[in-house]
């Protein structure tokens, strides 16, 4: 058992409250008063640093070639851990071994248990070639704790059979009475020869032709018009979307980061200001790293390309430094976009993305007075002094990293619109 003393806990306002925290693998108690424990306890002095939830990334693309999967998983999850991301959800667009059924799930979970440095959830896939049993396989995966079923159009690699929009709609009908969540990444390749923002929006409209009861998440949106469209229908359909950290970093710190993908947020000052207003007012649900092994980033259509895995070493810290400290986006909003909302979308909340009794003790001690200098000479305010997963000190400033990762199954149904509570 461990006792963290002298920590600052964020609140719904701009203020913090000084707390003591009793925890083992899970948080046991938060108190503003002194905690007296009869049992032997390890005392950790937080030195007045801020306690934050570990970052939760809802879609990474680490698994690619079978021959390098173990090494990629180990190295990239370690980099994520050292950047404060304590939970990742693998959405394998690039993999040679998609999770189509229970035998695939078993093998991938075994790989995660062996190699992952973070907690890691899994998205499943649909093998339309198994018709009419593909829907049954998807339901079996959902029952075993995958965080959702990934749908792609066009198929990003040969290991994932092509599925048409008609077949996607039929799949929705087949599982209509379940609460299965989906991710959709694609563009209307039936009407457009190549990816564009318009083609992506038309694909989203196609999958929403029927009033959609199941949660649908769009992993990467890079067009302001598409953001406006999704926000306009989000009250009628449980749909969410994510922005890429790399797009935000290029938009707000373009002198240090180059835009890697097509993105129209910064085409003019008006859209840039409108996007920032959405950030400031908690109208953007998620920010994700969308990372993939560097060797795979040139092999795919732009829509499915992953970002450099080194991004995760400083993206969470960048959000705190550039959006919270510099641009005055509320800290509560920053934490929702990088942790809480992702955990909710994945059906992992309040086990993950939460600082309250009963949640996994995944947390960071953030020193707002420190300075972190990146290789490109960008100075970020703050540093992660200590990083914990399930109560174990696993990384931090001057700390040799330790592995304490493994598979994490979905614990509930991710109905975003019903998640009105927050730990803040």
C-alpha positions as CSV (number, residue, x, y, z in Angstrom):
1,X,0.0,0.0,0.0
2,X,1.2,3.5,-0.8
3,X,0.3,7.0,0.4
4,X,0.8,10.0,-1.8
5,X,1.0,13.2,0.2
6,X,1.1,16.9,-0.8
7,X,-0.4,16.5,-4.3
8,X,-2.6,19.1,-6.1
9,X,-5.8,17.7,-7.6
10,X,-7.5,19.6,-10.4
11,X,-11.1,20.8,-9.8
12,X,-14.0,22.0,-12.0
13,X,-12.7,25.5,-11.5
14,X,-9.2,26.9,-12.1
15,X,-8.3,26.1,-8.5
16,X,-6.6,23.0,-7.1
17,X,-7.1,21.2,-3.8
18,X,-4.2,19.7,-1.9
19,X,-4.9,16.1,-1.3
20,X,-3.4,12.9,0.2
21,X,-4.1,9.7,-1.8
22,X,-4.1,6.2,-0.6
23,X,-3.6,3.5,-3.3
24,X,-2.3,0.1,-4.3
25,X,-3.2,-1.1,-7.8
26,X,-6.3,1.1,-7.5
27,X,-7.1,4.3,-5.8
28,X,-8.5,3.7,-2.4
29,X,-9.1,7.1,-0.9
30,X,-8.6,10.8,-1.7
31,X,-8.7,13.2,1.2
32,X,-7.9,16.8,2.0
33,X,-7.1,15.7,5.5
34,X,-4.2,13.7,6.8
35,X,-4.7,10.0,6.3
36,X,-3.7,7.7,9.1
37,X,-3.1,4.1,8.1
38,X,-2.5,1.3,10.5
39,X,-0.9,-1.0,8.0
40,X,2.7,-0.6,6.7
41,X,2.6,2.0,4.0
42,X,5.1,3.5,1.5
43,X,4.9,7.3,1.7
44,X,5.5,9.3,-1.5
45,X,5.9,13.1,-1.3
46,X,4.3,14.8,-4.4
47,X,6.1,18.0,-3.5
48,X,3.1,20.1,-4.5
49,X,3.1,18.8,-8.0
50,X,-0.2,18.2,-9.9
51,X,-1.7,14.8,-10.1
52,X,-3.2,14.1,-13.5
53,X,-4.8,11.0,-15.1
54,X,-2.6,9.0,-17.4
55,X,-3.2,9.7,-21.1
56,X,-5.6,7.4,-23.0
57,X,-5.2,7.1,-26.8
58,X,-8.2,5.5,-28.4
59,X,-6.5,4.4,-31.7
60,X,-2.9,3.6,-32.4
61,X,-1.7,1.4,-35.3
62,X,1.3,-0.3,-33.9
63,X,0.9,-3.8,-35.2
64,X,2.0,-4.2,-38.8
65,X,4.3,-7.0,-40.1
66,X,4.1,-10.2,-38.1
67,X,7.9,-10.4,-38.1
68,X,8.3,-7.0,-36.3
69,X,5.1,-6.9,-34.3
70,X,6.7,-7.8,-31.0
71,X,9.5,-5.3,-31.3
72,X,7.2,-2.5,-32.6
73,X,4.8,-3.1,-29.7
74,X,7.5,-3.0,-27.1
75,X,9.4,0.1,-28.4
76,X,6.3,2.2,-29.3
77,X,4.4,1.4,-26.1
78,X,7.5,2.3,-24.1
79,X,7.7,5.6,-25.9
80,X,4.1,6.3,-25.1
81,X,4.5,5.4,-21.5
82,X,7.4,7.8,-21.2
83,X,5.2,10.5,-22.7
84,X,2.5,10.0,-20.1
85,X,0.2,7.8,-22.2
86,X,-0.7,4.9,-19.9
87,X,-3.5,3.3,-21.9
88,X,-3.5,2.7,-25.7
89,X,-6.2,1.1,-27.9
90,X,-4.8,-0.8,-30.9
91,X,-6.8,-0.2,-34.0
92,X,-4.7,-2.3,-36.5
93,X,-5.3,-0.9,-40.0
94,X,-1.7,-2.0,-40.9
95,X,-1.6,-5.4,-39.4
96,X,-1.0,-8.7,-41.3
97,X,-3.0,-10.4,-38.5
98,X,-6.3,-8.6,-38.0
99,X,-8.5,-9.7,-35.0
100,X,-11.4,-11.3,-36.9
101,X,-12.4,-13.9,-34.3
102,X,-11.7,-15.4,-30.9
103,X,-8.5,-17.3,-32.0
104,X,-7.0,-14.0,-33.4
105,X,-8.0,-12.2,-30.2
106,X,-6.3,-14.8,-28.0
107,X,-3.0,-14.6,-30.0
108,X,-3.0,-10.8,-29.9
109,X,-3.8,-10.6,-26.2
110,X,-0.9,-13.0,-25.6
111,X,1.4,-10.7,-27.6
112,X,0.2,-7.6,-25.6
113,X,0.7,-9.4,-22.3
114,X,4.3,-10.2,-23.3
115,X,5.4,-7.0,-24.9
116,X,3.3,-3.9,-23.9
117,X,4.6,-1.3,-21.5
118,X,1.2,0.3,-21.2
119,X,-2.3,-1.0,-20.6
120,X,-3.7,-1.8,-24.0
121,X,-7.2,-2.4,-25.3
122,X,-8.1,-3.8,-28.7
123,X,-10.4,-3.0,-31.6
124,X,-11.7,-6.0,-33.6
125,X,-12.3,-6.2,-37.4
126,X,-14.8,-7.6,-39.8
127,X,-14.0,-10.3,-42.3
128,X,-16.8,-9.9,-44.8
129,X,-15.5,-13.0,-46.7
130,X,-16.9,-15.0,-43.7
131,X,-20.5,-14.0,-44.7
132,X,-23.0,-14.8,-43.2
133,X,-21.0,-15.5,-40.0
134,X,-19.0,-12.2,-40.0
135,X,-21.6,-10.5,-37.8
136,X,-21.6,-13.4,-35.3
137,X,-17.8,-13.2,-35.1
138,X,-18.1,-9.4,-34.4
139,X,-20.6,-10.1,-31.6
140,X,-18.3,-12.7,-30.1
141,X,-15.4,-10.3,-30.0
142,X,-17.6,-7.6,-28.4
143,X,-18.6,-10.1,-25.7
144,X,-15.0,-10.8,-25.0
145,X,-14.1,-7.2,-24.3
146,X,-12.9,-5.5,-27.5
147,X,-13.6,-1.8,-27.4
148,X,-15.4,-1.8,-30.7
149,X,-15.4,-3.1,-34.3
150,X,-13.3,-1.2,-36.9
151,X,-14.8,-0.6,-40.3
152,X,-12.6,0.7,-43.2
153,X,-13.5,1.7,-46.8
154,X,-11.6,1.2,-48.9
155,X,-9.7,-1.6,-47.2
156,X,-6.3,-0.3,-46.0
157,X,-4.3,-3.5,-46.7
158,X,-4.7,-6.9,-48.3
159,X,-5.2,-8.7,-44.9
160,X,-8.6,-6.9,-44.4
161,X,-11.2,-7.8,-47.1
162,X,-13.0,-5.0,-48.9
163,X,-16.4,-4.2,-47.4
164,X,-18.9,-2.1,-49.3
165,X,-21.1,0.6,-47.8
166,X,-24.1,-1.6,-48.4
167,X,-22.5,-4.4,-46.5
168,X,-21.7,-2.0,-43.6
169,X,-25.4,-1.0,-43.5
170,X,-26.4,-4.6,-43.5
171,X,-24.0,-5.3,-40.6
172,X,-25.6,-2.5,-38.6
173,X,-29.0,-4.1,-39.1
174,X,-27.6,-7.5,-38.1
175,X,-26.4,-6.2,-34.7
176,X,-29.2,-3.6,-34.3
177,X,-30.3,-5.0,-30.9
178,X,-26.7,-5.0,-29.4
179,X,-24.8,-2.0,-28.1
180,X,-21.7,-2.8,-30.1
181,X,-19.5,0.3,-30.8
182,X,-17.8,0.9,-34.2
183,X,-15.0,3.0,-35.5
184,X,-15.2,4.1,-39.1
185,X,-12.2,5.3,-41.2
186,X,-12.6,5.8,-44.9
187,X,-13.9,7.9,-47.8
188,X,-16.5,7.4,-50.5
189,X,-14.3,5.5,-52.9
190,X,-17.4,4.4,-54.9
191,X,-17.8,8.0,-56.1
192,X,-14.3,9.5,-55.7
193,X,-11.1,8.2,-57.2
194,X,-9.0,9.3,-54.3
195,X,-9.2,10.7,-50.8
196,X,-10.4,14.2,-50.1
197,X,-12.1,15.9,-47.3
198,X,-15.3,16.0,-49.3
199,X,-15.0,12.2,-50.0
200,X,-14.5,11.5,-46.3
201,X,-17.6,13.6,-45.4
202,X,-19.8,11.8,-48.0
203,X,-18.6,8.4,-46.6
204,X,-19.7,9.5,-43.1
205,X,-23.1,10.6,-44.4
206,X,-23.5,7.2,-46.1
207,X,-23.0,5.2,-42.9
208,X,-25.5,7.5,-41.2
209,X,-28.3,7.1,-43.7
210,X,-30.2,5.0,-41.1
211,X,-30.7,6.5,-37.7
212,X,-27.7,5.0,-35.9
213,X,-28.2,3.8,-32.4
214,X,-24.8,2.2,-32.0
215,X,-21.8,4.4,-31.0
216,X,-19.7,5.3,-34.0
217,X,-16.3,6.9,-33.7
218,X,-14.3,8.6,-36.6
219,X,-10.6,8.3,-35.7
220,X,-9.2,11.2,-37.7
221,X,-10.9,14.4,-38.9
222,X,-8.8,17.0,-40.6
223,X,-11.5,19.3,-42.1
224,X,-13.4,22.1,-40.3
225,X,-16.4,21.5,-42.5
226,X,-16.6,17.9,-41.4
227,X,-16.3,18.9,-37.7
228,X,-19.2,21.3,-38.2
229,X,-21.3,18.5,-39.8
230,X,-20.6,15.9,-37.1
231,X,-21.3,18.4,-34.3
232,X,-24.6,19.3,-36.0
233,X,-25.9,15.7,-35.9
234,X,-24.2,14.5,-32.7
235,X,-27.4,15.0,-30.6
236,X,-29.3,12.6,-33.0
237,X,-26.7,10.0,-33.4
238,X,-24.0,8.8,-30.9
239,X,-21.1,9.8,-33.1
240,X,-17.7,11.1,-32.0
241,X,-14.5,12.1,-33.7
242,X,-10.9,12.7,-32.9
243,X,-8.4,15.3,-34.1
244,X,-4.7,14.2,-34.6
245,X,-2.2,15.6,-32.2
246,X,0.2,16.2,-35.1
247,X,-2.4,18.4,-36.8
248,X,-2.8,20.5,-33.7
249,X,0.9,20.8,-33.1
250,X,1.5,22.0,-36.7
251,X,-1.4,24.4,-36.5
252,X,-0.4,26.1,-33.3
253,X,3.4,25.7,-33.3
254,X,4.0,25.5,-37.0
255,X,7.5,26.9,-36.6
256,X,8.5,23.7,-35.0
257,X,6.2,21.0,-36.5
258,X,5.4,20.5,-40.2
259,X,1.9,19.4,-41.3
260,X,2.2,15.8,-42.4
261,X,-1.3,15.2,-43.8
262,X,-3.9,17.1,-45.7
263,X,-5.6,19.5,-43.2
264,X,-7.6,22.7,-43.8
265,X,-7.9,24.0,-40.2
266,X,-5.2,26.6,-40.8
267,X,-6.2,27.6,-44.3
268,X,-7.2,31.0,-43.0
269,X,-7.4,32.8,-39.7
270,X,-11.2,32.5,-39.5
271,X,-11.2,28.7,-39.5
272,X,-8.2,28.6,-37.2
273,X,-9.9,30.9,-34.7
274,X,-13.2,28.9,-35.0
275,X,-11.3,25.7,-34.2
276,X,-9.6,27.3,-31.2
277,X,-13.0,28.4,-30.0
278,X,-14.2,24.8,-30.2
279,X,-11.1,23.7,-28.2
280,X,-11.6,26.4,-25.6
281,X,-15.3,25.7,-25.1
282,X,-15.0,21.8,-24.8
283,X,-16.6,21.2,-28.2
284,X,-13.9,18.8,-29.4
285,X,-14.1,15.4,-28.0
286,X,-10.7,13.7,-28.5
287,X,-7.1,14.3,-29.4
288,X,-5.2,11.2,-30.6
289,X,-1.7,10.4,-31.6
290,X,-2.6,8.0,-34.5
291,X,0.9,6.6,-34.4
292,X,2.3,3.7,-36.5
293,X,5.7,2.1,-37.0
294,X,7.8,4.5,-39.1
295,X,8.5,1.9,-41.7
296,X,4.7,1.6,-42.5
297,X,3.9,5.3,-42.9
298,X,4.4,5.5,-46.6
299,X,2.6,2.3,-47.6
300,X,-1.0,3.5,-47.4
301,X,-3.5,6.0,-48.6
302,X,-3.1,9.3,-46.8
303,X,-6.2,8.6,-44.7
304,X,-4.7,5.5,-43.1
305,X,-1.1,6.7,-42.7
306,X,0.1,6.8,-39.1
307,X,2.2,9.5,-37.4
308,X,5.7,9.2,-36.2
309,X,5.8,7.2,-33.0
310,X,8.2,9.7,-31.4
311,X,5.2,12.0,-31.3
312,X,3.9,10.3,-28.1
313,X,7.0,11.3,-26.1
314,X,5.8,14.9,-25.9
315,X,2.2,15.2,-27.3
316,X,0.5,15.1,-23.9
317,X,3.0,17.6,-22.5
318,X,2.4,19.8,-25.5
319,X,-1.3,19.9,-24.9
320,X,-0.7,21.0,-21.3
321,X,2.0,23.5,-22.3
322,X,0.5,25.1,-25.4
323,X,-3.2,24.8,-24.9
324,X,-3.6,25.0,-21.1
325,X,-0.7,27.1,-19.9
326,X,-0.1,29.3,-23.0
327,X,-3.5,29.6,-24.6
328,X,-5.7,29.3,-21.5
329,X,-7.8,26.4,-22.6
330,X,-9.2,25.1,-19.3
331,X,-7.2,22.2,-17.8
332,X,-10.4,20.2,-17.3
333,X,-11.0,20.5,-21.1
334,X,-7.4,19.4,-21.9
335,X,-7.8,16.4,-19.6
336,X,-11.1,15.3,-21.2
337,X,-9.6,15.4,-24.7
338,X,-6.4,13.5,-23.7
339,X,-7.8,11.0,-21.2
340,X,-11.4,11.0,-19.8
341,X,-13.4,11.2,-23.0
342,X,-11.2,8.5,-24.7
343,X,-11.8,6.2,-21.8
344,X,-15.5,6.8,-22.1
345,X,-15.6,6.2,-25.8
346,X,-13.7,2.9,-25.3
347,X,-16.0,1.7,-22.5
348,X,-13.1,1.8,-20.0
349,X,-14.3,4.6,-17.8
350,X,-14.1,5.0,-14.8
351,X,-11.4,2.2,-14.7
352,X,-9.2,4.4,-16.9
353,X,-9.0,8.1,-17.4
354,X,-10.3,8.9,-13.9
355,X,-8.9,9.9,-10.6
356,X,-11.3,8.6,-8.0
357,X,-11.6,5.7,-5.5
358,X,-11.9,2.4,-7.3
359,X,-10.2,3.5,-10.5
360,X,-6.9,2.0,-11.6
361,X,-4.0,4.0,-10.1
362,X,-2.7,5.2,-13.5
363,X,-1.5,8.8,-12.9
364,X,1.2,11.4,-13.5
365,X,2.8,13.9,-11.3
366,X,3.2,17.0,-13.3
367,X,5.6,19.8,-12.3
368,X,4.3,23.0,-13.9
369,X,7.4,25.0,-12.9
370,X,9.8,22.8,-14.9
371,X,10.8,23.3,-18.5
372,X,11.1,20.5,-21.1
373,X,13.1,21.3,-24.3
374,X,12.4,19.2,-27.3
375,X,15.0,18.3,-30.0
376,X,13.5,21.0,-32.3
377,X,14.3,23.6,-29.7
378,X,10.7,24.1,-28.7
379,X,10.4,24.8,-24.9
380,X,7.4,23.2,-23.2
381,X,6.2,24.4,-19.8
382,X,6.2,21.6,-17.3
383,X,7.5,18.0,-17.0
384,X,6.2,14.6,-15.9
385,X,8.2,13.9,-12.8
386,X,6.6,10.5,-12.1
387,X,4.4,8.1,-14.1
388,X,2.4,5.3,-12.5
389,X,0.5,2.4,-13.9
390,X,-1.7,0.4,-11.5
391,X,0.1,1.9,-8.6
392,X,3.6,1.1,-9.8
393,X,6.2,3.8,-10.6
394,X,7.1,3.0,-14.2
395,X,8.7,6.1,-15.7
396,X,9.5,9.8,-15.1
397,X,12.2,12.3,-15.0
398,X,15.5,10.6,-14.2
399,X,13.6,7.3,-13.6
400,X,14.5,4.1,-15.4
401,X,11.3,2.9,-17.1
402,X,9.6,-0.3,-15.9
403,X,7.1,-2.5,-17.7
404,X,3.7,-2.9,-16.1
405,X,1.5,-3.2,-19.1
406,X,-1.0,-5.7,-20.4
407,X,-4.4,-6.3,-22.0
408,X,-7.4,-4.4,-20.7
409,X,-10.9,-5.4,-21.6
410,X,-13.8,-3.1,-22.1
411,X,-15.8,-2.8,-18.9
412,X,-19.1,-1.2,-20.0
413,X,-21.0,0.1,-23.0
414,X,-19.6,3.3,-24.4
415,X,-22.7,5.5,-24.8
416,X,-21.1,8.9,-25.0
417,X,-24.3,11.0,-24.8
418,X,-25.2,9.4,-21.4
419,X,-21.8,10.0,-19.9
420,X,-22.5,13.4,-18.2
421,X,-20.5,12.8,-15.1
422,X,-16.8,13.5,-14.7
423,X,-14.3,13.1,-11.9
424,X,-13.2,16.8,-12.3
